[in-house]
Amino acid sequence: MKTRITEILNIKHPIVLAAMAWVTNAEMVAAISEAGGLGTIGPNAGARVVTRDVQETGERLRKQIQSVKKLTDKPFAVNFVVSAGGLEKKFSECCMKVAMEERVPVAIVSQGSPSAYTKQLQEAGMKVIHVCASVTHALKAQKAGVDAVVASGTEGGGHSGFDQNTTFCLVPQVTRAVKIPIIAGGGIADGRQLTAALALGAEGVYVGTRFIATRECPAHETFKKVIVNSKDGDTVSIRHGMVAKPGTGNREFTDERRGSLRMVLTDKIREILIQKAGHIDFNDLSLGQDPVPMEKGGSATAAALIYGDPSVPFWAAGQSVGLIDEIISCAEVIKRMMAEAEQARQNLANMS
């Protein structure tokens, strides 16, 4: 299948692995790229323990990039998070420097202004895709000169915008507003949705949760089973966008970064929802949580996703969990998606 996205990225199928923290590694990224999609190295890729050392973070990324190159000669991407400043900015800029030195072909940039890194990355020879949750942000990205944008609906796992735009409504509005290619993201897990995204004007899809439930994904088997066993209605969007207290660090959020996190409903989240009469934000989840020991990653997210700790309520996943019922290989995910997309197109043609 040829679209502007496949041509820009030099890939066979218009399927891009969404940038996900912790649950990607070189083997998973290479498997997706080898199968004709675009694998994406996300934050903390391949890691099992958090680090506060900027240089160590950069060298961890370098090892992942070099490992991908050993496993495939196909294109792949690295995700960069736009920071608001402080220590977080040092992490982002160190990772950018490493990726440019390693000549990574594609950058997927998220959670901040598109004007921050686009020119620098493109001058290093990288194609730049910016993740957006609204038409306003897509227009900003186009003005900044990005090569393509992801129109990311609120159905997706992890971060999404405060506007809570759904994929089916957001994508056609973005395609109407901008001339650059659009990748549809948010709750996409099968080929029927790929065909629907193309019908809405997108030229590719951004897929996260479906790839967690794969054999190559380094996520804990408990987390994979949570995804497989979840159904419609088993995820919730939780507000995220707090500003750090003065002097406490680096979590200030720009307008583009304010948003929400979608996670699987756990017993703890259900309990908090009842206590808060349905009003819940990210801070509520952290209250009363004991510090996570290094043997479980030193991070609540790592404890849940990598170590499978059921006591930590941070199972980030999209609404597509209701479409996922087995753990298969990354190559099989892509093969099935393309077959389903073709079948959907034939079904539509037969209706005329």
LUMKETI-400228 format. One record per residue (C-alpha): residue in three letters; residue number from 1; x, y, z. Coordinates in nm, 2 decimals, decimal comma, padded with zeros to 4 digits. Last residue first. Layout:
! residues N
+-----+-----+--------+--------+--------+
!   r !   k !     px !     py !     pz !
+-----+-----+--------+--------+--------+
! ALA ! NUM !      X !      Y !      Z !
...
+-----+-----+--------+--------+--------+
***
This chain:
! residues 352
+-----+-----+--------+--------+--------+
!   r !   k !     px !     py !     pz !
+-----+-----+--------+--------+--------+
! SER ! 352 ! -02,15 !  00,01 ! -00,47 !
! MET ! 351 ! -02,16 ! -00,22 ! -00,16 !
! ASN ! 350 ! -01,90 ! -00,46 ! -00,31 !
! ALA ! 349 ! -01,64 ! -00,18 ! -00,31 !
! LEU ! 348 ! -01,69 ! -00,13 !  00,07 !
! ASN ! 347 ! -01,64 ! -00,51 !  00,13 !
! GLN ! 346 ! -01,33 ! -00,50 ! -00,09 !
! ARG ! 345 ! -01,18 ! -00,21 !  00,11 !
! ALA ! 344 ! -01,26 ! -00,39 !  00,44 !
! GLN ! 343 ! -01,09 ! -00,71 !  00,31 !
! GLU ! 342 ! -00,78 ! -00,51 !  00,21 !
! ALA ! 341 ! -00,77 ! -00,35 !  00,56 !
! GLU ! 340 ! -00,81 ! -00,69 !  00,72 !
! ALA ! 339 ! -00,52 ! -00,83 !  00,52 !
! MET ! 338 ! -00,30 ! -00,53 !  00,61 !
! MET ! 337 ! -00,39 ! -00,55 !  00,98 !
! ARG ! 336 ! -00,33 ! -00,93 !  00,98 !
! LYS ! 335 !  00,02 ! -00,90 !  00,84 !
! ILE ! 334 !  00,10 ! -00,61 !  01,07 !
! VAL ! 333 !  00,00 ! -00,80 !  01,38 !
! GLU ! 332 !  00,16 ! -01,12 !  01,26 !
! ALA ! 331 !  00,49 ! -00,93 !  01,22 !
! CYS ! 330 !  00,47 ! -00,80 !  01,57 !
! SER ! 329 !  00,42 ! -01,16 !  01,70 !
! ILE ! 328 !  00,10 ! -01,27 !  01,87 !
! ILE ! 327 ! -00,06 ! -01,23 !  02,22 !
! GLU ! 326 ! -00,43 ! -01,28 !  02,20 !
! ASP ! 325 ! -00,77 ! -01,11 !  02,24 !
! ILE ! 324 ! -00,72 ! -00,74 !  02,14 !
! LEU ! 323 ! -01,02 ! -00,55 !  02,01 !
! GLY ! 322 ! -01,15 ! -00,44 !  02,36 !
! VAL ! 321 ! -00,80 ! -00,32 !  02,45 !
! SER ! 320 ! -00,84 ! -00,07 !  02,17 !
! GLN ! 319 ! -00,95 !  00,18 !  02,43 !
! GLY ! 318 ! -00,59 !  00,26 !  02,50 !
! ALA ! 317 ! -00,34 !  00,14 !  02,76 !
! ALA ! 316 ! -00,13 !  00,27 !  03,05 !
! TRP ! 315 ! -00,14 !  00,03 !  03,34 !
! PHE ! 314 ! -00,03 !  00,26 !  03,62 !
! PRO ! 313 ! -00,23 !  00,14 !  03,92 !
! VAL ! 312 !  00,07 !  00,00 !  04,12 !
! SER ! 311 ! -00,04 ! -00,29 !  04,34 !
! PRO ! 310 ! -00,05 ! -00,53 !  04,05 !
! ASP ! 309 !  00,33 ! -00,52 !  04,00 !
! GLY ! 308 !  00,39 ! -00,66 !  03,65 !
! TYR ! 307 !  00,77 ! -00,59 !  03,66 !
! ILE ! 306 !  00,80 ! -00,41 !  03,33 !
! LEU ! 305 !  00,46 ! -00,23 !  03,30 !
! ALA ! 304 !  00,36 ! -00,18 !  03,66 !
! ALA ! 303 !  00,69 ! -00,14 !  03,84 !
! ALA ! 302 !  00,83 !  00,05 !  03,54 !
! THR ! 301 !  00,55 !  00,30 !  03,57 !
! ALA ! 300 !  00,58 !  00,34 !  03,94 !
! SER ! 299 !  00,96 !  00,40 !  03,90 !
! GLY ! 298 !  01,26 !  00,27 !  04,09 !
! GLY ! 297 !  01,26 ! -00,03 !  03,86 !
! LYS ! 296 !  01,11 ! -00,29 !  04,08 !
! GLU ! 295 !  01,45 ! -00,39 !  04,24 !
! MET ! 294 !  01,51 ! -00,02 !  04,26 !
! PRO ! 293 !  01,24 !  00,02 !  04,52 !
! VAL ! 292 !  00,92 !  00,22 !  04,44 !
! PRO ! 291 !  00,85 !  00,48 !  04,70 !
! ASP ! 290 !  00,52 !  00,40 !  04,88 !
! GLN ! 289 !  00,20 !  00,53 !  04,72 !
! GLY ! 288 ! -00,03 !  00,71 !  04,96 !
! LEU ! 287 ! -00,12 !  00,98 !  04,70 !
! SER ! 286 !  00,01 !  00,89 !  04,36 !
! LEU ! 285 ! -00,32 !  00,80 !  04,20 !
! ASP ! 284 ! -00,48 !  01,12 !  04,32 !
! ASN ! 283 ! -00,20 !  01,33 !  04,17 !
! PHE ! 282 ! -00,30 !  01,20 !  03,82 !
! ASP ! 281 ! -00,65 !  01,34 !  03,84 !
! ILE ! 280 ! -00,98 !  01,22 !  03,95 !
! HIS ! 279 ! -01,34 !  01,36 !  03,96 !
! GLY ! 278 ! -01,58 !  01,07 !  03,94 !
! ALA ! 277 ! -01,74 !  01,14 !  04,28 !
! LYS ! 276 ! -01,39 !  01,16 !  04,43 !
! GLN ! 275 ! -01,44 !  00,86 !  04,67 !
! ILE ! 274 ! -01,61 !  00,66 !  04,39 !
! LEU ! 273 ! -01,35 !  00,74 !  04,14 !
! ILE ! 272 ! -01,08 !  00,67 !  04,39 !
! GLU ! 271 ! -01,21 !  00,31 !  04,45 !
! ARG ! 270 ! -01,24 !  00,25 !  04,08 !
! ILE ! 269 ! -00,88 !  00,36 !  04,03 !
! LYS ! 268 ! -00,77 !  00,13 !  04,31 !
! ASP ! 267 ! -00,96 ! -00,17 !  04,16 !
! THR ! 266 ! -00,79 ! -00,11 !  03,83 !
! LEU ! 265 ! -00,93 !  00,06 !  03,52 !
! VAL ! 264 ! -00,68 !  00,04 !  03,24 !
! MET ! 263 ! -00,51 !  00,37 !  03,17 !
! ARG ! 262 ! -00,56 !  00,68 !  02,95 !
! LEU ! 261 ! -00,35 !  00,98 !  03,06 !
! SER ! 260 ! -00,47 !  01,34 !  03,02 !
! GLY ! 259 ! -00,36 !  01,67 !  02,89 !
! ARG ! 258 ! -00,13 !  01,96 !  02,94 !
! ARG ! 257 !  00,17 !  01,91 !  02,71 !
! GLU ! 256 !  00,07 !  02,13 !  02,43 !
! ASP ! 255 ! -00,01 !  02,42 !  02,67 !
! THR ! 254 !  00,34 !  02,39 !  02,82 !
! PHE ! 253 !  00,38 !  02,18 !  03,13 !
! GLU ! 252 !  00,61 !  02,23 !  03,43 !
! ARG ! 251 !  00,74 !  01,90 !  03,56 !
! ASN ! 250 !  01,10 !  01,99 !  03,62 !
! GLY ! 249 !  01,20 !  02,03 !  03,97 !
! THR ! 248 !  01,08 !  02,11 !  04,32 !
! GLY ! 247 !  01,19 !  02,47 !  04,35 !
! PRO ! 246 !  00,84 !  02,62 !  04,32 !
! LYS ! 245 !  00,57 !  02,34 !  04,32 !
! ALA ! 244 !  00,55 !  02,16 !  03,99 !
! VAL ! 243 !  00,27 !  02,24 !  03,76 !
! MET ! 242 !  00,00 !  01,97 !  03,71 !
! GLY ! 241 ! -00,10 !  01,86 !  03,37 !
! HIS ! 240 ! -00,26 !  01,52 !  03,39 !
! ARG ! 239 ! -00,63 !  01,44 !  03,39 !
! ILE ! 238 ! -00,73 !  01,08 !  03,39 !
! SER ! 237 ! -00,89 !  00,90 !  03,09 !
! VAL ! 236 ! -01,03 !  00,56 !  03,18 !
! THR ! 235 ! -01,00 !  00,21 !  03,04 !
! ASP ! 234 ! -01,22 ! -00,10 !  03,09 !
! GLY ! 233 ! -01,52 !  00,04 !  02,90 !
! ASP ! 232 ! -01,48 ! -00,21 !  02,61 !
! LYS ! 231 ! -01,30 ! -00,52 !  02,72 !
! SER ! 230 ! -00,98 ! -00,62 !  02,91 !
! ASN ! 229 ! -00,85 ! -00,97 !  02,91 !
! VAL ! 228 ! -00,59 ! -00,93 !  02,64 !
! ILE ! 227 ! -00,47 ! -00,60 !  02,79 !
! VAL ! 226 ! -00,44 ! -00,74 !  03,14 !
! LYS ! 225 ! -00,27 ! -01,04 !  02,99 !
! LYS ! 224 !  00,00 ! -00,82 !  02,84 !
! PHE ! 223 !  00,04 ! -00,65 !  03,17 !
! THR ! 222 !  00,09 ! -00,98 !  03,35 !
! GLU ! 221 !  00,33 ! -01,09 !  03,09 !
! HIS ! 220 !  00,56 ! -00,80 !  03,17 !
! ALA ! 219 !  00,63 ! -00,56 !  02,89 !
! PRO ! 218 !  00,94 ! -00,64 !  02,68 !
! CYS ! 217 !  00,73 ! -00,66 !  02,35 !
! GLU ! 216 !  00,86 ! -00,93 !  02,12 !
! ARG ! 215 !  00,58 ! -01,17 !  02,19 !
! THR ! 214 !  00,31 ! -00,92 !  02,12 !
! ALA ! 213 !  00,03 ! -00,76 !  02,34 !
! ILE ! 212 !  00,22 ! -00,43 !  02,36 !
! PHE ! 211 !  00,18 ! -00,40 !  01,99 !
! ARG ! 210 ! -00,20 ! -00,36 !  02,00 !
! THR ! 209 ! -00,16 ! -00,09 !  02,26 !
! GLY ! 208 !  00,05 !  00,14 !  02,04 !
! VAL ! 207 ! -00,05 !  00,19 !  01,68 !
! TYR ! 206 ! -00,02 !  00,52 !  01,48 !
! VAL ! 205 ! -00,20 !  00,48 !  01,14 !
! GLY ! 204 ! -00,11 !  00,60 !  00,79 !
! GLU ! 203 ! -00,23 !  00,83 !  00,51 !
! ALA ! 202 ! -00,51 !  01,00 !  00,69 !
! GLY ! 201 ! -00,80 !  01,15 !  00,49 !
! LEU ! 200 ! -01,10 !  01,01 !  00,68 !
! ALA ! 199 ! -01,12 !  00,71 !  00,43 !
! LEU ! 198 ! -00,76 !  00,63 !  00,51 !
! ALA ! 197 ! -00,85 !  00,62 !  00,88 !
! ALA ! 196 ! -01,14 !  00,39 !  00,81 !
! THR ! 195 ! -00,92 !  00,15 !  00,61 !
! LEU ! 194 ! -00,67 !  00,14 !  00,90 !
! GLN ! 193 ! -00,96 !  00,09 !  01,14 !
! ARG ! 192 ! -01,07 ! -00,21 !  00,95 !
! GLY ! 191 ! -00,71 ! -00,33 !  00,96 !
! ASP ! 190 ! -00,69 ! -00,36 !  01,34 !
! ALA ! 189 ! -00,57 ! -00,19 !  01,66 !
! ILE ! 188 ! -00,64 !  00,18 !  01,65 !
! GLY ! 187 ! -00,75 !  00,34 !  01,97 !
! GLY ! 186 ! -00,58 !  00,67 !  01,92 !
! GLY ! 185 ! -00,37 !  00,76 !  01,61 !
! ALA ! 184 ! -00,42 !  00,87 !  01,26 !
! ILE ! 183 ! -00,11 !  00,97 !  01,06 !
! ILE ! 182 ! -00,16 !  01,29 !  00,85 !
! PRO ! 181 !  00,04 !  01,40 !  00,55 !
! ILE ! 180 !  00,11 !  01,78 !  00,51 !
! LYS ! 179 ! -00,16 !  02,00 !  00,36 !
! VAL ! 178 ! -00,33 !  02,11 !  00,68 !
! ALA ! 177 ! -00,68 !  02,21 !  00,79 !
! ARG ! 176 ! -00,91 !  01,96 !  00,62 !
! THR ! 175 ! -00,68 !  01,67 !  00,72 !
! VAL ! 174 ! -00,69 !  01,80 !  01,08 !
! GLN ! 173 ! -01,07 !  01,81 !  01,09 !
! PRO ! 172 ! -01,10 !  01,47 !  00,93 !
! VAL ! 171 ! -00,86 !  01,32 !  01,19 !
! LEU ! 170 ! -01,01 !  01,49 !  01,50 !
! CYS ! 169 ! -01,37 !  01,36 !  01,48 !
! PHE ! 168 ! -01,30 !  00,99 !  01,43 !
! THR ! 167 ! -00,99 !  01,00 !  01,66 !
! THR ! 166 ! -01,19 !  01,15 !  01,95 !
! ASN ! 165 ! -01,10 !  01,50 !  02,07 !
! GLN ! 164 ! -01,05 !  01,51 !  02,45 !
! ASP ! 163 ! -00,96 !  01,88 !  02,45 !
! PHE ! 162 ! -00,73 !  01,82 !  02,75 !
! GLY ! 161 ! -00,49 !  01,64 !  02,51 !
! SER ! 160 ! -00,36 !  01,29 !  02,51 !
! HIS ! 159 ! -00,09 !  01,11 !  02,70 !
! GLY ! 158 ! -00,09 !  00,73 !  02,76 !
! GLY ! 157 ! -00,32 !  00,50 !  02,58 !
! GLY ! 156 ! -00,52 !  00,62 !  02,27 !
! GLU ! 155 ! -00,89 !  00,68 !  02,27 !
! THR ! 154 ! -00,82 !  01,06 !  02,32 !
! GLY ! 153 ! -00,74 !  01,10 !  01,95 !
! SER ! 152 ! -00,39 !  01,16 !  01,82 !
! ALA ! 151 ! -00,36 !  01,33 !  01,48 !
! VAL ! 150 !  00,00 !  01,23 !  01,41 !
! VAL ! 149 !  00,17 !  01,50 !  01,20 !
! ALA ! 148 !  00,40 !  01,49 !  00,89 !
! ASP ! 147 !  00,72 !  01,64 !  00,75 !
! VAL ! 146 !  00,74 !  01,92 !  01,01 !
! GLY ! 145 !  00,79 !  02,27 !  00,89 !
! ALA ! 144 !  00,71 !  02,48 !  01,20 !
! LYS ! 143 !  00,40 !  02,61 !  01,02 !
! GLN ! 142 !  00,28 !  02,25 !  00,98 !
! ALA ! 141 !  00,34 !  02,19 !  01,35 !
! LYS ! 140 !  00,15 !  02,50 !  01,45 !
! LEU ! 139 ! -00,14 !  02,40 !  01,23 !
! ALA ! 138 ! -00,14 !  02,05 !  01,39 !
! HIS ! 137 ! -00,15 !  02,21 !  01,73 !
! THR ! 136 ! -00,45 !  02,42 !  01,65 !
! VAL ! 135 ! -00,63 !  02,12 !  01,49 !
! SER ! 134 ! -00,60 !  01,93 !  01,82 !
! ALA ! 133 ! -00,41 !  01,64 !  01,98 !
! CYS ! 132 ! -00,08 !  01,66 !  01,79 !
! VAL ! 131 !  00,22 !  01,43 !  01,76 !
! HIS ! 130 !  00,49 !  01,57 !  01,54 !
! ILE ! 129 !  00,67 !  01,37 !  01,27 !
! VAL ! 128 !  01,02 !  01,48 !  01,17 !
! LYS ! 127 !  01,22 !  01,32 !  00,89 !
! MET ! 126 !  01,59 !  01,32 !  01,00 !
! GLY ! 125 !  01,88 !  01,45 !  00,80 !
! ALA ! 124 !  02,06 !  01,64 !  01,09 !
! GLU ! 123 !  01,92 !  01,97 !  00,95 !
! GLN ! 122 !  01,58 !  01,81 !  00,99 !
! LEU ! 121 !  01,64 !  01,74 !  01,36 !
! GLN ! 120 !  01,76 !  02,10 !  01,43 !
! LYS ! 119 !  01,47 !  02,25 !  01,24 !
! THR ! 118 !  01,21 !  02,05 !  01,42 !
! TYR ! 117 !  01,34 !  02,08 !  01,78 !
! ALA ! 116 !  01,15 !  02,35 !  01,96 !
! SER ! 115 !  00,92 !  02,48 !  01,69 !
! PRO ! 114 !  00,69 !  02,18 !  01,73 !
! SER ! 113 !  00,59 !  02,30 !  02,08 !
! GLY ! 112 !  00,54 !  02,02 !  02,33 !
! GLN ! 111 !  00,42 !  01,67 !  02,42 !
! SER ! 110 !  00,56 !  01,47 !  02,13 !
! VAL ! 109 !  00,83 !  01,44 !  01,86 !
! ILE ! 108 !  00,87 !  01,14 !  01,64 !
! ALA ! 107 !  01,21 !  01,16 !  01,47 !
! VAL ! 106 !  01,30 !  00,95 !  01,17 !
! PRO ! 105 !  01,62 !  00,84 !  01,00 !
! VAL ! 104 !  01,85 !  00,79 !  01,30 !
! ARG ! 103 !  02,20 !  00,91 !  01,21 !
! GLU ! 102 !  02,38 !  00,78 !  01,52 !
! GLU ! 101 !  02,52 !  01,12 !  01,60 !
! MET ! 100 !  02,17 !  01,27 !  01,55 !
! ALA !  99 !  02,02 !  01,02 !  01,78 !
! VAL !  98 !  02,28 !  01,08 !  02,05 !
! LYS !  97 !  02,24 !  01,46 !  02,03 !
! MET !  96 !  01,86 !  01,42 !  02,05 !
! CYS !  95 !  01,89 !  01,20 !  02,36 !
! CYS !  94 !  02,11 !  01,46 !  02,53 !
! GLU !  93 !  01,86 !  01,74 !  02,43 !
! SER !  92 !  01,57 !  01,55 !  02,58 !
! PHE !  91 !  01,75 !  01,46 !  02,91 !
! LYS !  90 !  01,88 !  01,82 !  02,95 !
! LYS !  89 !  01,53 !  01,95 !  02,89 !
! GLU !  88 !  01,39 !  01,73 !  03,17 !
! LEU !  87 !  01,65 !  01,87 !  03,41 !
! GLY !  86 !  01,50 !  02,22 !  03,38 !
! GLY !  85 !  01,29 !  02,33 !  03,09 !
! ALA !  84 !  00,94 !  02,28 !  02,94 !
! SER !  83 !  01,04 !  01,96 !  02,77 !
! VAL !  82 !  00,97 !  01,83 !  02,42 !
! VAL !  81 !  00,96 !  01,45 !  02,43 !
! PHE !  80 !  01,17 !  01,29 !  02,16 !
! ASN !  79 !  01,07 !  00,95 !  02,01 !
! VAL !  78 !  01,32 !  00,76 !  01,80 !
! ALA !  77 !  01,22 !  00,62 !  01,46 !
! PHE !  76 !  01,30 !  00,32 !  01,24 !
! PRO !  75 !  01,40 !  00,27 !  00,87 !
! LYS !  74 !  01,50 ! -00,09 !  00,76 !
! ASP !  73 !  01,85 ! -00,22 !  00,78 !
! THR !  72 !  01,75 ! -00,46 !  01,06 !
! LEU !  71 !  01,88 ! -00,64 !  01,36 !
! LYS !  70 !  02,23 ! -00,48 !  01,39 !
! LYS !  69 !  02,07 ! -00,13 !  01,33 !
! VAL !  68 !  01,82 ! -00,20 !  01,61 !
! SER !  67 !  02,11 ! -00,28 !  01,84 !
! GLN !  66 !  02,29 !  00,04 !  01,76 !
! ILE !  65 !  01,98 !  00,24 !  01,84 !
! GLN !  64 !  01,93 !  00,06 !  02,17 !
! LYS !  63 !  02,29 !  00,11 !  02,27 !
! ARG !  62 !  02,27 !  00,48 !  02,19 !
! LEU !  61 !  01,95 !  00,51 !  02,39 !
! ARG !  60 !  02,13 !  00,37 !  02,70 !
! GLU !  59 !  02,42 !  00,60 !  02,63 !
! GLY !  58 !  02,19 !  00,90 !  02,64 !
! THR !  57 !  02,02 !  00,80 !  02,96 !
! GLU !  56 !  02,36 !  00,74 !  03,12 !
! GLN !  55 !  02,46 !  01,09 !  03,02 !
! VAL !  54 !  02,16 !  01,24 !  03,18 !
! ASP !  53 !  02,19 !  01,05 !  03,51 !
! ARG !  52 !  01,86 !  01,02 !  03,69 !
! THR !  51 !  01,82 !  00,66 !  03,60 !
! VAL !  50 !  01,51 !  00,43 !  03,61 !
! VAL !  49 !  01,56 !  00,05 !  03,61 !
! ARG !  48 !  01,44 ! -00,21 !  03,36 !
! ALA !  47 !  01,56 ! -00,03 !  03,04 !
! GLY !  46 !  01,50 ! -00,15 !  02,68 !
! ALA !  45 !  01,35 !  00,17 !  02,58 !
! ASN !  44 !  01,35 !  00,42 !  02,86 !
! PRO !  43 !  01,16 !  00,68 !  02,64 !
! GLY !  42 !  01,04 !  00,53 !  02,31 !
! ILE !  41 !  01,22 !  00,36 !  02,02 !
! THR !  40 !  00,98 !  00,36 !  01,73 !
! GLY !  39 !  00,93 !  00,08 !  01,47 !
! LEU !  38 !  00,80 !  00,18 !  01,13 !
! GLY !  37 !  00,61 ! -00,08 !  00,94 !
! GLY !  36 !  00,73 ! -00,33 !  00,68 !
! ALA !  35 !  00,77 ! -00,65 !  00,88 !
! GLU !  34 !  01,14 ! -00,57 !  00,93 !
! SER !  33 !  01,04 ! -00,23 !  01,08 !
! ILE !  32 !  00,81 ! -00,40 !  01,33 !
! ALA !  31 !  01,06 ! -00,67 !  01,43 !
! ALA !  30 !  01,34 ! -00,40 !  01,46 !
! VAL !  29 !  01,13 ! -00,20 !  01,71 !
! MET !  28 !  01,05 ! -00,51 !  01,92 !
! GLU !  27 !  01,41 ! -00,63 !  01,93 !
! ALA !  26 !  01,54 ! -00,28 !  02,00 !
! ASN !  25 !  01,31 ! -00,22 !  02,30 !
! THR !  24 !  00,96 ! -00,09 !  02,36 !
! VAL !  23 !  00,75 ! -00,11 !  02,68 !
! TRP !  22 !  00,94 !  00,15 !  02,89 !
! ALA !  21 !  00,77 !  00,46 !  02,75 !
! MET !  20 !  00,56 !  00,43 !  02,44 !
! ALA !  19 !  00,60 !  00,61 !  02,10 !
! ALA !  18 !  00,34 !  00,47 !  01,87 !
! LEU !  17 !  00,46 !  00,21 !  01,63 !
! VAL !  16 !  00,38 !  00,33 !  01,28 !
! ILE !  15 !  00,17 !  00,14 !  01,02 !
! PRO !  14 !  00,15 !  00,27 !  00,66 !
! HIS !  13 !  00,30 ! -00,05 !  00,51 !
! LYS !  12 !  00,61 ! -00,08 !  00,29 !
! ILE !  11 !  00,83 !  00,18 !  00,45 !
! ASN !  10 !  01,05 !  00,46 !  00,30 !
! LEU !   9 !  00,94 !  00,71 !  00,56 !
! ILE !   8 !  00,83 !  00,98 !  00,31 !
! GLU !   7 !  00,70 !  00,72 !  00,06 !
! THR !   6 !  00,51 !  00,52 !  00,32 !
! ILE !   5 !  00,36 !  00,84 !  00,46 !
! ARG !   4 !  00,27 !  00,98 !  00,12 !
! THR !   3 !  00,07 !  00,66 !  00,06 !
! LYS !   2 !  00,15 !  00,33 ! -00,11 !
! MET !   1 !  00,00 !  00,00 !  00,00 !
+-----+-----+--------+--------+--------+
***
